[in-house]
Amino acid sequence: MPTGQPDFLAQLASNPTSQTFAAGEDTTRLNMGGGSNSQSGRWLWATGFESGLGEAPVSGVNVKLDTTHVFMGAQSLLLETQAINGDTATMSKSLYTNVAADVLSAKFGIESMLSFSLGANVPREFRWYCVFPQSATIYNRFGIVLKINGINNAGLYIDNNGVQTLISDVSSLIADNADLFHYTKFVFDGVAGTYTRFFIDNLSFDLGGVAGFQVVGLQSGFYFSINHIAKLAAKCDAWIDNVIITADEV
């Protein structure tokens, strides 16, 4: 599992030349603890939340910077839900890319570090959503859901527009420790409209060939969000750090 220390032996994402590259965050990239899981991809955008929230729009009453639980640097993002069943705290990012130029290799990755405190064993969900324009009138939507029902009780799912398919039981990873950051990476092929793989800590799940959800309509850019959702009327705390978007994944 990630130890909270950068792994200098792993190759970093290369060629950060996209028009959406946030140069101010390059010194916080290093590696998020995933070792060889992080070695591929052209870095499009990254934030360690060291420069605030300007690069990453957030929504929710209690979404804010935090200095108490961090993976690297001085700050992370606290996604805190209210004591309302279904309340959601979200971080999102839109990349208004030149699709024709940027999809020479269409596999994209979303990396992040994730930590949470279960408190009174409160059920919650984490959802990674990505939307990618396949053409001017068609876009593909992808979703991964981590359902946590309590300590040592969790499952990982593919979500295709509300139709959820179990990937794996990941109960062994779930402990009540806000200082333990879990490595996550979601890779998908936007043009082919298929999932590729998902990593959580030292587990890798091959999702190749599983179709995403195709939508007819206008979508002006590549969009993603990380959502923390309360599934009980109780306050829930979660933290994310070192969020990175890559292209040209293998």
C-alpha positions as semicolon CSV with decimal commas, in nm:
position;residue;x (nm);y (nm);z (nm)
1;M;0,000;0,000;0,000
2;P;0,111;0,362;-0,038
3;T;0,328;0,472;0,252
4;G;0,295;0,846;0,208
5;Q;0,647;0,868;0,067
6;P;0,724;0,938;-0,300
7;D;0,866;0,646;-0,498
8;F;1,157;0,798;-0,691
9;L;1,220;0,473;-0,876
10;A;0,896;0,499;-1,075
11;Q;0,892;0,676;-1,411
12;L;0,687;0,994;-1,405
13;A;0,422;1,097;-1,652
14;S;0,607;1,250;-1,944
15;N;0,581;1,547;-2,181
16;P;0,354;1,784;-1,986
17;T;0,289;2,004;-2,289
18;S;-0,090;2,013;-2,307
19;Q;-0,253;2,355;-2,319
20;T;-0,425;2,260;-1,993
21;F;-0,106;2,167;-1,807
22;A;-0,090;2,348;-1,471
23;A;0,279;2,437;-1,452
24;G;0,251;2,562;-1,095
25;E;0,187;2,210;-0,971
26;D;0,476;2,028;-1,138
27;T;0,690;2,016;-0,824
28;T;0,412;1,842;-0,631
29;R;0,366;1,563;-0,888
30;L;0,654;1,326;-0,810
31;N;0,464;1,000;-0,768
32;M;0,155;0,922;-0,568
33;G;0,270;0,592;-0,426
34;G;0,143;0,366;-0,701
35;G;0,486;0,256;-0,819
36;S;0,473;0,107;-1,169
37;N;0,098;0,181;-1,190
38;S;0,185;0,547;-1,248
39;Q;0,459;0,503;-1,503
40;S;0,272;0,568;-1,829
41;G;0,088;0,859;-1,975
42;R;0,134;1,218;-2,089
43;W;0,054;1,452;-1,803
44;L;-0,238;1,682;-1,892
45;W;-0,320;1,839;-1,556
46;A;-0,238;1,795;-1,189
47;T;-0,306;1,951;-0,852
48;G;-0,178;1,880;-0,504
49;F;-0,402;2,161;-0,371
50;E;-0,090;2,350;-0,265
51;S;-0,202;2,661;-0,454
52;G;-0,564;2,648;-0,339
53;L;-0,884;2,563;-0,524
54;G;-0,844;2,778;-0,834
55;E;-0,763;2,481;-1,060
56;A;-1,033;2,247;-0,929
57;P;-1,399;2,355;-0,903
58;V;-1,576;2,206;-0,601
59;S;-1,936;2,176;-0,486
60;G;-2,090;2,097;-0,149
61;V;-2,138;2,291;0,172
62;N;-1,825;2,165;0,348
63;V;-1,570;2,116;0,069
64;K;-1,251;2,293;0,169
65;L;-0,873;2,278;0,195
66;D;-0,735;2,086;0,491
67;T;-0,394;2,066;0,658
68;T;-0,472;1,788;0,905
69;H;-0,467;1,482;0,677
70;V;-0,240;1,513;0,372
71;F;-0,054;1,267;0,152
72;M;0,216;1,506;0,030
73;G;0,278;1,876;0,080
74;A;0,086;2,097;0,321
75;Q;-0,273;2,070;0,197
76;S;-0,534;1,823;0,077
77;L;-0,902;1,864;-0,013
78;L;-1,163;1,770;0,248
79;L;-1,485;1,633;0,097
80;E;-1,715;1,648;0,397
81;T;-2,084;1,558;0,364
82;Q;-2,363;1,690;0,582
83;A;-2,580;1,471;0,803
84;I;-2,826;1,418;0,517
85;N;-2,873;1,089;0,333
86;G;-2,755;1,145;-0,022
87;D;-2,560;1,463;0,048
88;T;-2,267;1,490;-0,196
89;A;-1,930;1,663;-0,184
90;T;-1,755;1,688;-0,522
91;M;-1,436;1,796;-0,693
92;S;-1,454;1,829;-1,071
93;K;-1,239;1,936;-1,363
94;S;-1,319;2,020;-1,726
95;L;-1,045;2,010;-1,987
96;Y;-1,147;2,198;-2,299
97;T;-0,902;2,021;-2,523
98;N;-0,857;2,011;-2,896
99;V;-0,990;1,657;-2,928
100;A;-0,854;1,600;-3,277
101;A;-0,500;1,678;-3,159
102;D;-0,513;1,528;-2,811
103;V;-0,655;1,183;-2,879
104;L;-0,372;1,042;-3,087
105;S;-0,378;0,778;-2,818
106;A;-0,722;0,778;-2,668
107;K;-0,656;0,614;-2,332
108;F;-0,676;0,853;-2,041
109;G;-0,599;0,808;-1,674
110;I;-0,730;0,974;-1,358
111;E;-0,505;0,926;-1,055
112;S;-0,569;1,035;-0,698
113;M;-0,494;0,960;-0,337
114;L;-0,799;0,893;-0,121
115;S;-0,840;0,881;0,256
116;F;-1,147;0,857;0,475
117;S;-1,264;0,823;0,832
118;L;-1,557;0,589;0,884
119;G;-1,642;0,741;1,220
120;A;-1,951;0,557;1,342
121;N;-1,921;0,304;1,057
122;V;-2,120;0,532;0,827
123;P;-2,199;0,390;0,481
124;R;-2,090;0,605;0,188
125;E;-1,989;0,590;-0,179
126;F;-1,704;0,730;-0,383
127;R;-1,780;0,778;-0,751
128;W;-1,531;0,857;-1,027
129;Y;-1,714;0,991;-1,334
130;C;-1,556;1,077;-1,669
131;V;-1,718;1,217;-1,983
132;F;-1,531;1,228;-2,311
133;P;-1,654;1,363;-2,650
134;Q;-1,628;1,094;-2,916
135;S;-1,747;1,342;-3,178
136;A;-1,926;1,676;-3,196
137;T;-2,260;1,508;-3,121
138;I;-2,175;1,189;-2,929
139;Y;-1,994;1,150;-2,599
140;N;-1,904;0,853;-2,381
141;R;-1,961;0,842;-2,008
142;F;-1,773;0,618;-1,764
143;G;-1,816;0,556;-1,393
144;I;-1,650;0,360;-1,115
145;V;-1,821;0,330;-0,775
146;L;-1,662;0,226;-0,447
147;K;-1,944;0,130;-0,210
148;I;-1,841;0,126;0,155
149;N;-2,097;-0,023;0,392
150;G;-1,867;-0,017;0,694
151;I;-1,529;-0,137;0,815
152;N;-1,423;-0,451;0,622
153;N;-1,732;-0,425;0,401
154;A;-1,688;-0,271;0,056
155;G;-1,733;-0,344;-0,314
156;L;-1,605;-0,189;-0,637
157;Y;-1,851;-0,147;-0,927
158;I;-1,870;-0,030;-1,288
159;D;-2,155;0,219;-1,324
160;N;-2,308;0,257;-1,670
161;N;-2,581;0,516;-1,625
162;G;-2,715;0,360;-1,306
163;V;-2,661;-0,003;-1,409
164;Q;-2,394;-0,123;-1,166
165;T;-2,181;-0,434;-1,216
166;L;-1,961;-0,570;-0,937
167;I;-1,588;-0,569;-1,019
168;S;-1,458;-0,707;-0,691
169;D;-1,504;-0,726;-0,316
170;V;-1,241;-0,490;-0,171
171;S;-1,345;-0,518;0,194
172;S;-0,992;-0,600;0,308
173;L;-0,879;-0,246;0,218
174;I;-1,134;-0,061;0,430
175;A;-1,018;0,046;0,773
176;D;-1,109;0,341;0,995
177;N;-0,785;0,533;0,950
178;A;-0,790;0,886;0,809
179;D;-0,410;0,887;0,785
180;L;-0,404;0,594;0,541
181;F;-0,419;0,721;0,184
182;H;-0,532;0,476;-0,085
183;Y;-0,385;0,499;-0,434
184;T;-0,648;0,498;-0,711
185;K;-0,619;0,515;-1,090
186;F;-0,898;0,485;-1,347
187;V;-0,801;0,430;-1,714
188;F;-1,046;0,436;-2,005
189;D;-1,048;0,471;-2,383
190;G;-1,260;0,775;-2,469
191;V;-1,277;0,725;-2,845
192;A;-1,343;0,349;-2,838
193;G;-1,590;0,408;-2,558
194;T;-1,454;0,133;-2,334
195;Y;-1,316;0,092;-1,985
196;T;-0,951;-0,018;-1,958
197;R;-0,852;-0,080;-1,595
198;F;-0,882;0,039;-1,238
199;F;-0,620;0,034;-0,963
200;I;-0,679;0,062;-0,591
201;D;-0,373;0,031;-0,371
202;N;-0,186;-0,280;-0,492
203;L;-0,488;-0,430;-0,673
204;S;-0,531;-0,401;-1,050
205;F;-0,856;-0,483;-1,232
206;D;-0,857;-0,541;-1,609
207;L;-1,179;-0,389;-1,748
208;G;-1,079;-0,397;-2,115
209;G;-1,365;-0,422;-2,361
210;V;-1,639;-0,321;-2,118
211;A;-1,846;-0,056;-2,293
212;G;-1,915;0,282;-2,142
213;F;-2,249;0,460;-2,173
214;Q;-2,293;0,647;-2,501
215;V;-2,493;0,969;-2,502
216;V;-2,613;1,173;-2,798
217;G;-2,577;1,544;-2,732
218;L;-2,326;1,825;-2,710
219;Q;-2,028;1,794;-2,476
220;S;-1,767;2,064;-2,517
221;G;-1,479;1,902;-2,331
222;F;-1,334;1,618;-2,133
223;Y;-1,488;1,628;-1,784
224;F;-1,432;1,429;-1,469
225;S;-1,545;1,436;-1,107
226;I;-1,471;1,264;-0,778
227;N;-1,783;1,242;-0,563
228;H;-1,820;1,156;-0,194
229;I;-2,181;1,060;-0,114
230;A;-2,336;0,995;0,227
231;K;-2,567;0,692;0,229
232;L;-2,698;0,761;0,579
233;A;-2,802;1,079;0,761
234;A;-2,461;1,123;0,925
235;K;-2,162;1,346;0,858
236;C;-1,880;1,180;0,662
237;D;-1,521;1,296;0,613
238;A;-1,295;1,209;0,320
239;W;-0,976;1,359;0,178
240;I;-0,821;1,357;-0,169
241;D;-0,471;1,465;-0,267
242;N;-0,243;1,467;-0,574
243;V;-0,506;1,443;-0,847
244;I;-0,350;1,385;-1,190
245;I;-0,498;1,348;-1,540
246;T;-0,290;1,172;-1,806
247;A;-0,329;1,091;-2,175
248;D;-0,154;0,837;-2,397
249;E;-0,194;0,556;-2,144
250;V;-0,085;0,208;-2,252
